[in-house]
């Protein structure tokens, strides 16, 4: 065997080195491919999680928006019965031939399908249970029903002992760091009381009886006032921010209405029996705010501090007090106008050629247009109003002008309302965010009126302010899909820790998901 030359040895070394380089390169390529595949899987997993999160957020927003949509754009008052009698026509949706009951294909729990049940029970036929366990049966469908189970509420009485220690002639004791100091109440207790009173309209005397009967604890009316006053003082930063957002909303449009309540002993105004509350809300296109404010014995005037610096649009009924506010425009309510016209038809023998009937039909066309274009883009809403609503408004004004001298009192009242507020009734043409009615404010008042029986026990102006403040926070939280009791409990504890108020507002995205009502929580 011939001995390899130095040249051959050198070439072999170079070849081995090249082969090693190729092998190392192939290994790196394989490793990189594996890494790429791993990254692809990670990215795919993250994308799936993002998609699921986006769908979950959309689902929550859809439910909240649907609730808000139903409040802002719900079906208006029924005038078709009046028109049916006047025109002697059969309306399709009110036809007596139409069968009552659920539509074909509908279930009795369609809305519940959006919710996350706390518990799922699956029932299987006992006679084939063994075959089911062995996988011999195929599921071909299922029927679902929902049940609501109430677990009884409970209170706990906890005693906190803080022993005192003597050491080196000094006394040592743990300091109290509770939200309400040494008071008997806690955030959970007072938030539950606020929810029961302001959301469920439960009289305090009934809550007192329940606590006394179940736990033997007696709480006087004065003690309840003190508890609510302390909670109200702690929650004042939240209330101030809500009021600020209400006045400085993005669309510069607010709904306003007013109502009365009784205060038994007012030091400032002892001779008055009725005292006024301002009730307001934002539009569909802003943060959902419900605002309540105690005004005293008079209605809105130019010196009301909350509205004195407001610049924007006020949607209201026929109350003239808002005209005293500077720098505002007013959109009057077409529902009020239509109500006057409808009332003028009800009190007379209806005939086919009554001008009231014609006027009512024209006003109804405005609402039909609004319902049809509600889901469009704002620019499209403005164009549709300009193209369609302008013609309807022209017809309405023409009918009113022709019947100015009518002798029918109710019809005359309707015409006077429409013509005297004509420019303010037509303001909605200038801004697609302006609604044509004040229904939302009236619903906001409705929440207050339901609880007014409780509020009639208010004994002072300060008590009225406390109730208005707590009502604002509770109703705004509820309107934003939050569990009111959990939210107020959380806010009281977080404010005690010094957390920034901005992150605690009812529409803040930094609020924990656990504060949402159960139907808006993520499905696990």
Helices and strands as residue ranges (DSSP letters): H 6-72, H 80-87, G 92-94, G 111-114, G 126-128, H 129-133, E 165-167, E 170-172, H 187-194, I 195-199, H 204-215, H 221-247, E 253-262, E 274-282, E 290-296, E 312-315, G 320-324, E 328-331, H 334-346, H 355-373, H 378-384, I 385-389, H 390-402, H 409-420, H 422-425, G 427-430, H 439-455, H 461-479, H 484-497, G 501-504, G 513-515, G 518-520
